[in-house]
């Protein structure tokens, strides 16, 4: 009976240690959740604002890229038109008999 009593007391002591450990973990978890969850929520809200700004910046860059390609096409067309006009003017002036003026 004495051995059984000692074994039971040993088991009760271990059970008490386990319960205190579980309580400590529960307490730490509650403290972590109470402190860190609001911080995480604030960071999420901050990141949403940053993501919105990045999206706006991407849209702006896309719009600028579209305008640049549009202007580049116009510049190339103007260069082609100017080149053709310049050559026609040189031919006309060269045929007038004034070679120095054509140059």
SEDREN-677862 format. One record per atom (N, C-alpha, C, CB): residue in three letters; y, z, x. Coordinates in Angstrom, 1 decimal. Glycine has a CB too. Example, Ala and Ser with C-alpha at 12.3 -4.5 7.8 and 13.67 -1.06 7.14 Angstrom:
! residues 2
+------+--------+--------+--------+
: code :  north :     up :   east :
+------+--------+--------+--------+
:  ALA :   -5.7 :    7.8 :   13.2 :
:  ALA :   -4.5 :    7.8 :   12.3 :
:  ALA :   -3.3 :    7.8 :   13.2 :
:  ALA :   -4.5 :    9.0 :   11.3 :
:  SER :   -2.2 :    7.1 :   12.8 :
:  SER :   -1.1 :    7.1 :   13.7 :
:  SER :    0.0 :    7.9 :   12.9 :
:  SER :   -0.6 :    5.7 :   14.1 :
+------+--------+--------+--------+
//
This chain:
! residues 103
+------+--------+--------+--------+
: code :  north :     up :   east :
+------+--------+--------+--------+
:  UNK :   -1.2 :    0.0 :    0.8 :
:  UNK :    0.0 :    0.0 :    0.0 :
:  UNK :    1.3 :    0.0 :    0.9 :
:  UNK :    0.0 :    1.2 :   -0.9 :
:  UNK :    1.2 :    0.7 :    2.0 :
:  UNK :    2.3 :    0.8 :    2.9 :
:  UNK :    2.6 :   -0.6 :    3.5 :
:  UNK :    2.1 :    1.8 :    4.0 :
:  UNK :    1.6 :   -1.4 :    3.8 :
:  UNK :    1.8 :   -2.7 :    4.4 :
:  UNK :    2.4 :   -3.6 :    3.3 :
:  UNK :    0.5 :   -3.3 :    4.9 :
:  UNK :    2.0 :   -3.5 :    2.1 :
:  UNK :    2.5 :   -4.4 :    1.0 :
:  UNK :    4.0 :   -4.0 :    0.8 :
:  UNK :    1.7 :   -4.2 :   -0.3 :
:  UNK :    4.3 :   -2.7 :    0.8 :
:  UNK :    5.7 :   -2.2 :    0.6 :
:  UNK :    6.5 :   -2.8 :    1.7 :
:  UNK :    5.7 :   -0.7 :    0.6 :
:  UNK :    6.1 :   -2.7 :    3.0 :
:  UNK :    6.9 :   -3.2 :    4.1 :
:  UNK :    7.1 :   -4.7 :    4.0 :
:  UNK :    6.2 :   -2.9 :    5.4 :
:  UNK :    6.0 :   -5.4 :    3.6 :
:  UNK :    6.1 :   -6.9 :    3.4 :
:  UNK :    7.1 :   -7.2 :    2.3 :
:  UNK :    4.8 :   -7.5 :    3.1 :
:  UNK :    7.1 :   -6.5 :    1.2 :
:  UNK :    8.0 :   -6.7 :    0.1 :
:  UNK :    9.4 :   -6.4 :    0.6 :
:  UNK :    7.6 :   -5.8 :   -1.1 :
:  UNK :    9.6 :   -5.3 :    1.3 :
:  UNK :   11.0 :   -5.0 :    1.8 :
:  UNK :   11.5 :   -6.1 :    2.8 :
:  UNK :   10.9 :   -3.6 :    2.5 :
:  UNK :   10.6 :   -6.6 :    3.6 :
:  UNK :   11.0 :   -7.7 :    4.5 :
:  UNK :   11.4 :   -8.9 :    3.7 :
:  UNK :    9.8 :   -8.0 :    5.5 :
:  UNK :   10.6 :   -9.3 :    2.7 :
:  UNK :   10.9 :  -10.4 :    1.9 :
:  UNK :   12.3 :  -10.2 :    1.1 :
:  UNK :    9.8 :  -10.7 :    0.9 :
:  UNK :   12.5 :   -9.0 :    0.6 :
:  UNK :   13.7 :   -8.7 :   -0.1 :
:  UNK :   14.9 :   -8.8 :    0.9 :
:  UNK :   13.7 :   -7.3 :   -0.7 :
:  UNK :   14.7 :   -8.3 :    2.1 :
:  UNK :   15.8 :   -8.4 :    3.1 :
:  UNK :   16.1 :   -9.9 :    3.4 :
:  UNK :   15.4 :   -7.7 :    4.4 :
:  UNK :   15.1 :  -10.7 :    3.6 :
:  UNK :   15.3 :  -12.1 :    3.8 :
:  UNK :   15.9 :  -12.8 :    2.6 :
:  UNK :   14.0 :  -12.8 :    4.1 :
:  UNK :   15.5 :  -12.4 :    1.4 :
:  UNK :   16.1 :  -13.0 :    0.2 :
:  UNK :   17.6 :  -12.6 :    0.1 :
:  UNK :   15.4 :  -12.4 :   -1.1 :
:  UNK :   17.9 :  -11.4 :    0.5 :
:  UNK :   19.3 :  -10.9 :    0.5 :
:  UNK :   20.2 :  -11.7 :    1.5 :
:  UNK :   19.4 :   -9.4 :    0.8 :
:  UNK :   19.6 :  -12.0 :    2.7 :
:  UNK :   20.3 :  -12.8 :    3.7 :
:  UNK :   20.5 :  -14.2 :    3.2 :
:  UNK :   19.4 :  -12.8 :    5.0 :
:  UNK :   19.5 :  -14.8 :    2.6 :
:  UNK :   19.6 :  -16.1 :    2.0 :
:  UNK :   20.7 :  -16.2 :    1.0 :
:  UNK :   18.2 :  -16.6 :    1.4 :
:  UNK :   20.7 :  -15.2 :    0.1 :
:  UNK :   21.7 :  -15.2 :   -1.0 :
:  UNK :   23.1 :  -15.0 :   -0.4 :
:  UNK :   21.5 :  -14.0 :   -2.0 :
:  UNK :   23.3 :  -14.2 :    0.6 :
:  UNK :   24.6 :  -14.1 :    1.2 :
:  UNK :   25.0 :  -15.4 :    1.9 :
:  UNK :   24.6 :  -12.9 :    2.2 :
:  UNK :   24.0 :  -16.0 :    2.6 :
:  UNK :   24.3 :  -17.3 :    3.2 :
:  UNK :   24.7 :  -18.4 :    2.1 :
:  UNK :   23.1 :  -17.8 :    4.0 :
:  UNK :   24.0 :  -18.4 :    1.0 :
:  UNK :   24.3 :  -19.3 :   -0.1 :
:  UNK :   25.7 :  -19.0 :   -0.6 :
:  UNK :   23.2 :  -19.2 :   -1.2 :
:  UNK :   26.0 :  -17.8 :   -0.8 :
:  UNK :   27.4 :  -17.4 :   -1.3 :
:  UNK :   28.5 :  -17.8 :   -0.3 :
:  UNK :   27.5 :  -15.9 :   -1.5 :
:  UNK :   28.2 :  -17.7 :    1.0 :
:  UNK :   29.2 :  -18.1 :    2.0 :
:  UNK :   29.3 :  -19.6 :    2.0 :
:  UNK :   28.7 :  -17.6 :    3.4 :
:  UNK :   28.3 :  -20.3 :    1.8 :
:  UNK :   28.4 :  -21.8 :    1.7 :
:  UNK :   29.1 :  -22.2 :    0.5 :
:  UNK :   27.0 :  -22.5 :    1.7 :
:  UNK :   28.8 :  -21.6 :   -0.6 :
:  UNK :   29.6 :  -21.8 :   -1.9 :
:  UNK :   31.0 :  -21.5 :   -1.7 :
:  UNK :   29.0 :  -21.0 :   -3.0 :
:  UNK :   31.4 :  -20.4 :   -1.1 :
:  UNK :   32.8 :  -20.1 :   -0.9 :
:  UNK :   33.5 :  -21.1 :    0.0 :
:  UNK :   32.9 :  -18.7 :   -0.2 :
:  UNK :   32.8 :  -21.5 :    1.1 :
:  UNK :   33.4 :  -22.4 :    2.0 :
:  UNK :   33.6 :  -23.8 :    1.3 :
:  UNK :   32.5 :  -22.6 :    3.3 :
:  UNK :   32.6 :  -24.2 :    0.5 :
:  UNK :   32.7 :  -25.4 :   -0.2 :
:  UNK :   33.8 :  -25.4 :   -1.2 :
:  UNK :   31.4 :  -25.7 :   -0.9 :
:  UNK :   34.0 :  -24.3 :   -1.9 :
:  UNK :   35.1 :  -24.2 :   -2.8 :
:  UNK :   36.4 :  -24.3 :   -2.1 :
:  UNK :   35.0 :  -22.9 :   -3.6 :
:  UNK :   36.5 :  -23.6 :   -1.0 :
:  UNK :   37.8 :  -23.6 :   -0.2 :
:  UNK :   38.1 :  -25.0 :    0.3 :
:  UNK :   37.7 :  -22.6 :    1.0 :
:  UNK :   37.1 :  -25.7 :    0.8 :
:  UNK :   37.3 :  -27.0 :    1.3 :
:  UNK :   37.7 :  -28.0 :    0.2 :
:  UNK :   36.0 :  -27.6 :    2.0 :
:  UNK :   37.1 :  -27.8 :   -1.0 :
:  UNK :   37.4 :  -28.7 :   -2.1 :
:  UNK :   38.8 :  -28.4 :   -2.6 :
:  UNK :   36.4 :  -28.5 :   -3.2 :
:  UNK :   39.2 :  -27.2 :   -2.7 :
:  UNK :   40.5 :  -26.8 :   -3.1 :
:  UNK :   41.6 :  -27.3 :   -2.2 :
:  UNK :   40.6 :  -25.3 :   -3.4 :
:  UNK :   41.3 :  -27.2 :   -0.9 :
:  UNK :   42.4 :  -27.6 :    0.1 :
:  UNK :   42.4 :  -29.1 :    0.4 :
:  UNK :   42.1 :  -26.9 :    1.4 :
:  UNK :   41.2 :  -29.7 :    0.5 :
:  UNK :   41.1 :  -31.1 :    1.0 :
:  UNK :   41.2 :  -32.1 :   -0.1 :
:  UNK :   39.8 :  -31.3 :    1.7 :
:  UNK :   40.7 :  -31.8 :   -1.3 :
:  UNK :   40.8 :  -32.8 :   -2.4 :
:  UNK :   42.2 :  -33.2 :   -2.7 :
:  UNK :   40.1 :  -32.3 :   -3.7 :
:  UNK :   43.2 :  -32.2 :   -2.9 :
:  UNK :   44.6 :  -32.7 :   -3.1 :
:  UNK :   45.1 :  -33.5 :   -2.0 :
:  UNK :   45.4 :  -31.4 :   -3.3 :
:  UNK :   44.8 :  -33.2 :   -0.7 :
:  UNK :   45.2 :  -33.9 :    0.4 :
:  UNK :   44.7 :  -35.4 :    0.4 :
:  UNK :   44.8 :  -33.3 :    1.7 :
:  UNK :   43.4 :  -35.5 :    0.0 :
:  UNK :   42.8 :  -36.8 :   -0.1 :
:  UNK :   43.4 :  -37.6 :   -1.2 :
:  UNK :   41.3 :  -36.7 :   -0.3 :
:  UNK :   43.7 :  -37.0 :   -2.3 :
:  UNK :   44.4 :  -37.7 :   -3.5 :
:  UNK :   45.7 :  -38.2 :   -3.0 :
:  UNK :   44.5 :  -36.7 :   -4.7 :
:  UNK :   46.5 :  -37.3 :   -2.3 :
:  UNK :   47.8 :  -37.8 :   -1.8 :
:  UNK :   47.7 :  -39.0 :   -0.9 :
:  UNK :   48.5 :  -36.6 :   -1.1 :
:  UNK :   46.7 :  -38.9 :    0.0 :
:  UNK :   46.5 :  -40.0 :    0.9 :
:  UNK :   46.1 :  -41.3 :    0.2 :
:  UNK :   45.4 :  -39.7 :    2.0 :
:  UNK :   45.3 :  -41.2 :   -0.9 :
:  UNK :   44.9 :  -42.3 :   -1.7 :
:  UNK :   46.1 :  -42.9 :   -2.3 :
:  UNK :   43.8 :  -41.9 :   -2.7 :
:  UNK :   47.0 :  -42.1 :   -2.9 :
:  UNK :   48.2 :  -42.6 :   -3.5 :
:  UNK :   49.1 :  -43.3 :   -2.5 :
:  UNK :   49.0 :  -41.5 :   -4.2 :
:  UNK :   49.2 :  -42.7 :   -1.3 :
:  UNK :   50.0 :  -43.3 :   -0.2 :
:  UNK :   49.4 :  -44.7 :    0.2 :
:  UNK :   50.1 :  -42.4 :    1.0 :
:  UNK :   48.1 :  -44.7 :    0.3 :
:  UNK :   47.4 :  -46.0 :    0.7 :
:  UNK :   47.6 :  -47.1 :   -0.4 :
:  UNK :   46.0 :  -45.7 :    1.0 :
:  UNK :   47.6 :  -46.7 :   -1.6 :
:  UNK :   47.9 :  -47.7 :   -2.7 :
:  UNK :   49.2 :  -48.3 :   -2.5 :
:  UNK :   47.7 :  -47.0 :   -4.1 :
:  UNK :   50.2 :  -47.5 :   -2.2 :
:  UNK :   51.6 :  -48.1 :   -1.9 :
:  UNK :   51.6 :  -49.0 :   -0.7 :
:  UNK :   52.6 :  -46.9 :   -1.7 :
:  UNK :   50.8 :  -48.6 :    0.3 :
:  UNK :   50.7 :  -49.5 :    1.5 :
:  UNK :   50.0 :  -50.8 :    1.2 :
:  UNK :   50.0 :  -48.7 :    2.7 :
:  UNK :   48.9 :  -50.7 :    0.4 :
:  UNK :   48.2 :  -51.9 :    0.0 :
:  UNK :   49.1 :  -52.8 :   -0.8 :
:  UNK :   47.0 :  -51.5 :   -0.8 :
:  UNK :   49.9 :  -52.2 :   -1.7 :
:  UNK :   50.8 :  -53.1 :   -2.5 :
:  UNK :   51.8 :  -53.8 :   -1.6 :
:  UNK :   51.6 :  -52.2 :   -3.6 :
:  UNK :   52.3 :  -53.1 :   -0.6 :
:  UNK :   53.3 :  -53.7 :    0.3 :
:  UNK :   52.6 :  -54.8 :    1.1 :
:  UNK :   53.9 :  -52.6 :    1.2 :
:  UNK :   51.4 :  -54.6 :    1.5 :
:  UNK :   50.6 :  -55.6 :    2.3 :
:  UNK :   50.4 :  -56.8 :    1.4 :
:  UNK :   49.3 :  -55.0 :    2.8 :
:  UNK :   50.1 :  -56.6 :    0.1 :
:  UNK :   49.9 :  -57.7 :   -0.8 :
:  UNK :   51.2 :  -58.5 :   -1.0 :
:  UNK :   49.4 :  -57.2 :   -2.2 :
:  UNK :   52.3 :  -57.8 :   -1.1 :
:  UNK :   53.6 :  -58.5 :   -1.2 :
:  UNK :   53.9 :  -59.3 :    0.0 :
:  UNK :   54.7 :  -57.5 :   -1.5 :
:  UNK :   53.6 :  -58.7 :    1.2 :
:  UNK :   53.9 :  -59.4 :    2.5 :
:  UNK :   53.0 :  -60.6 :    2.6 :
:  UNK :   53.6 :  -58.4 :    3.6 :
:  UNK :   51.7 :  -60.5 :    2.2 :
:  UNK :   50.8 :  -61.7 :    2.2 :
:  UNK :   51.4 :  -62.8 :    1.3 :
:  UNK :   49.4 :  -61.3 :    1.8 :
:  UNK :   51.9 :  -62.4 :    0.1 :
:  UNK :   52.4 :  -63.4 :   -0.8 :
:  UNK :   53.7 :  -64.1 :   -0.2 :
:  UNK :   52.8 :  -62.8 :   -2.2 :
:  UNK :   54.5 :  -63.3 :    0.5 :
:  UNK :   55.7 :  -63.8 :    1.1 :
:  UNK :   55.3 :  -64.8 :    2.2 :
:  UNK :   56.6 :  -62.6 :    1.6 :
:  UNK :   54.4 :  -64.4 :    3.1 :
:  UNK :   54.0 :  -65.2 :    4.2 :
:  UNK :   53.4 :  -66.5 :    3.6 :
:  UNK :   52.9 :  -64.5 :    5.1 :
:  UNK :   52.6 :  -66.5 :    2.6 :
:  UNK :   52.0 :  -67.7 :    2.0 :
:  UNK :   53.2 :  -68.6 :    1.4 :
:  UNK :   51.1 :  -67.3 :    0.8 :
:  UNK :   54.2 :  -68.0 :    0.8 :
:  UNK :   55.3 :  -68.8 :    0.3 :
:  UNK :   56.1 :  -69.4 :    1.4 :
:  UNK :   56.2 :  -67.9 :   -0.6 :
:  UNK :   56.3 :  -68.7 :    2.5 :
:  UNK :   57.0 :  -69.2 :    3.6 :
:  UNK :   56.2 :  -70.3 :    4.3 :
:  UNK :   57.3 :  -68.1 :    4.7 :
:  UNK :   54.9 :  -70.2 :    4.4 :
:  UNK :   54.1 :  -71.2 :    4.9 :
:  UNK :   54.1 :  -72.5 :    4.1 :
:  UNK :   52.6 :  -70.7 :    5.0 :
:  UNK :   54.1 :  -72.3 :    2.8 :
:  UNK :   54.3 :  -73.5 :    1.9 :
:  UNK :   55.6 :  -74.2 :    2.1 :
:  UNK :   54.1 :  -73.1 :    0.4 :
:  UNK :   56.7 :  -73.4 :    2.2 :
:  UNK :   58.0 :  -74.0 :    2.4 :
:  UNK :   58.1 :  -74.7 :    3.8 :
:  UNK :   59.1 :  -73.0 :    2.3 :
:  UNK :   57.5 :  -74.1 :    4.8 :
:  UNK :   57.5 :  -74.7 :    6.1 :
:  UNK :   56.8 :  -76.0 :    6.2 :
:  UNK :   56.9 :  -73.7 :    7.2 :
:  UNK :   55.6 :  -76.1 :    5.5 :
:  UNK :   54.8 :  -77.3 :    5.5 :
:  UNK :   55.6 :  -78.4 :    4.7 :
:  UNK :   53.4 :  -77.1 :    4.9 :
:  UNK :   56.3 :  -78.0 :    3.6 :
:  UNK :   57.1 :  -78.9 :    2.9 :
:  UNK :   58.2 :  -79.5 :    3.7 :
:  UNK :   57.6 :  -78.2 :    1.6 :
:  UNK :   58.9 :  -78.6 :    4.4 :
:  UNK :   60.0 :  -79.0 :    5.2 :
:  UNK :   59.6 :  -79.8 :    6.4 :
:  UNK :   60.8 :  -77.8 :    5.8 :
:  UNK :   58.4 :  -79.5 :    7.0 :
:  UNK :   57.9 :  -80.3 :    8.1 :
:  UNK :   57.5 :  -81.7 :    7.7 :
:  UNK :   56.6 :  -79.6 :    8.7 :
:  UNK :   57.0 :  -81.8 :    6.5 :
:  UNK :   56.7 :  -83.2 :    5.9 :
:  UNK :   58.0 :  -84.0 :    5.8 :
:  UNK :   55.9 :  -83.1 :    4.6 :
:  UNK :   59.0 :  -83.3 :    5.3 :
:  UNK :   60.3 :  -84.0 :    5.1 :
:  UNK :   60.9 :  -84.4 :    6.5 :
:  UNK :   61.3 :  -83.1 :    4.3 :
:  UNK :   60.8 :  -83.5 :    7.4 :
:  UNK :   61.4 :  -83.8 :    8.8 :
:  UNK :   60.6 :  -85.0 :    9.4 :
:  UNK :   61.2 :  -82.6 :    9.7 :
:  UNK :   59.3 :  -85.0 :    9.2 :
:  UNK :   58.5 :  -86.2 :    9.8 :
:  UNK :   58.9 :  -87.5 :    9.1 :
:  UNK :   57.0 :  -85.9 :    9.6 :
:  UNK :   59.1 :  -87.4 :    7.7 :
:  UNK :   59.5 :  -88.6 :    7.0 :
:  UNK :   60.9 :  -89.0 :    7.5 :
:  UNK :   59.5 :  -88.3 :    5.5 :
:  UNK :   61.8 :  -88.1 :    7.7 :
:  UNK :   63.2 :  -88.4 :    8.1 :
:  UNK :   63.1 :  -89.0 :    9.5 :
:  UNK :   64.1 :  -87.1 :    8.1 :
:  UNK :   62.3 :  -88.5 :   10.4 :
:  UNK :   62.1 :  -89.0 :   11.7 :
:  UNK :   61.6 :  -90.5 :   11.7 :
:  UNK :   61.2 :  -88.2 :   12.6 :
:  UNK :   60.7 :  -90.7 :   10.8 :
:  UNK :   60.1 :  -92.1 :   10.6 :
:  UNK :   61.2 :  -93.0 :   10.1 :
:  UNK :   58.9 :  -92.1 :    9.7 :
:  UNK :   61.9 :  -92.5 :    9.1 :
:  UNK :   63.0 :  -93.3 :    8.5 :
:  UNK :   64.1 :  -93.6 :    9.5 :
:  UNK :   63.6 :  -92.7 :    7.2 :
:  UNK :   64.5 :  -92.6 :   10.2 :
:  UNK :   65.6 :  -92.8 :   11.2 :
:  UNK :   65.1 :  -93.7 :   12.4 :
:  UNK :   66.0 :  -91.4 :   11.8 :
:  UNK :   63.9 :  -93.6 :   12.8 :
:  UNK :   63.3 :  -94.5 :   13.8 :
:  UNK :   63.4 :  -95.9 :   13.4 :
:  UNK :   61.9 :  -94.0 :   14.2 :
:  UNK :   63.0 :  -96.2 :   12.1 :
:  UNK :   63.0 :  -97.5 :   11.6 :
:  UNK :   64.4 :  -98.1 :   11.5 :
:  UNK :   62.3 :  -97.6 :   10.2 :
:  UNK :   65.3 :  -97.2 :   11.0 :
:  UNK :   66.7 :  -97.6 :   10.9 :
:  UNK :   67.3 :  -97.9 :   12.3 :
:  UNK :   67.5 :  -96.5 :   10.1 :
:  UNK :   67.0 :  -97.0 :   13.2 :
:  UNK :   67.5 :  -97.2 :   14.6 :
:  UNK :   67.0 :  -98.5 :   15.2 :
:  UNK :   67.1 :  -96.0 :   15.4 :
:  UNK :   65.8 :  -98.8 :   15.0 :
:  UNK :   65.2 : -100.0 :   15.6 :
:  UNK :   65.8 : -101.3 :   14.9 :
:  UNK :   63.7 : -100.1 :   15.5 :
:  UNK :   66.0 : -101.2 :   13.6 :
:  UNK :   66.6 : -102.3 :   12.9 :
:  UNK :   68.1 : -102.5 :   13.3 :
:  UNK :   66.6 : -102.1 :   11.4 :
:  UNK :   68.8 : -101.4 :   13.5 :
:  UNK :   70.2 : -101.5 :   14.0 :
:  UNK :   70.3 : -102.1 :   15.4 :
:  UNK :   70.8 : -100.1 :   13.9 :
:  UNK :   69.4 : -101.7 :   16.3 :
:  UNK :   69.3 : -102.2 :   17.6 :
:  UNK :   69.0 : -103.7 :   17.6 :
:  UNK :   68.3 : -101.5 :   18.5 :
:  UNK :   68.1 : -104.2 :   16.8 :
:  UNK :   67.8 : -105.6 :   16.7 :
:  UNK :   69.0 : -106.4 :   16.2 :
:  UNK :   66.6 : -105.8 :   15.7 :
:  UNK :   69.7 : -105.9 :   15.2 :
:  UNK :   70.8 : -106.5 :   14.6 :
:  UNK :   71.9 : -106.6 :   15.6 :
:  UNK :   71.3 : -105.8 :   13.3 :
:  UNK :   72.2 : -105.5 :   16.3 :
:  UNK :   73.3 : -105.6 :   17.3 :
:  UNK :   72.9 : -106.4 :   18.5 :
:  UNK :   73.6 : -104.1 :   17.8 :
:  UNK :   71.6 : -106.4 :   18.9 :
:  UNK :   71.1 : -107.2 :   20.0 :
:  UNK :   71.2 : -108.7 :   19.6 :
:  UNK :   69.7 : -106.9 :   20.3 :
:  UNK :   71.0 : -109.1 :   18.4 :
:  UNK :   71.1 : -110.5 :   18.0 :
:  UNK :   72.5 : -111.0 :   17.9 :
:  UNK :   70.4 : -110.7 :   16.7 :
:  UNK :   73.5 : -110.1 :   17.9 :
:  UNK :   74.9 : -110.5 :   17.8 :
:  UNK :   75.5 : -111.0 :   19.1 :
:  UNK :   75.7 : -109.3 :   17.3 :
:  UNK :   74.7 : -111.0 :   20.1 :
:  UNK :   75.1 : -111.6 :   21.4 :
:  UNK :   75.8 : -110.5 :   22.3 :
:  UNK :   76.0 : -112.7 :   21.2 :
:  UNK :   75.8 : -109.3 :   21.9 :
:  UNK :   76.5 : -108.3 :   22.8 :
:  UNK :   75.4 : -107.3 :   23.3 :
:  UNK :   77.6 : -107.5 :   22.0 :
:  UNK :   74.7 : -107.7 :   24.4 :
:  UNK :   73.6 : -106.9 :   24.9 :
:  UNK :   74.1 : -105.5 :   25.3 :
:  UNK :   73.0 : -107.6 :   26.1 :
:  UNK :   75.3 : -105.3 :   25.9 :
:  UNK :   75.7 : -104.0 :   26.3 :
:  UNK :   76.0 : -103.1 :   25.1 :
:  UNK :   77.0 : -104.2 :   27.2 :
:  UNK :   76.5 : -103.7 :   24.0 :
:  UNK :   76.7 : -103.0 :   22.8 :
:  UNK :   75.4 : -102.5 :   22.1 :
:  UNK :   77.6 : -103.8 :   21.8 :
:  UNK :   74.4 : -103.3 :   22.2 :
:  UNK :   73.1 : -103.0 :   21.7 :
:  UNK :   72.5 : -101.8 :   22.4 :
:  UNK :   72.2 : -104.2 :   21.8 :
:  UNK :   72.7 : -101.7 :   23.7 :
:  UNK :   72.2 : -100.6 :   24.4 :
:  UNK :   72.9 :  -99.3 :   24.1 :
:  UNK :   72.2 : -100.8 :   25.9 :
+------+--------+--------+--------+
//
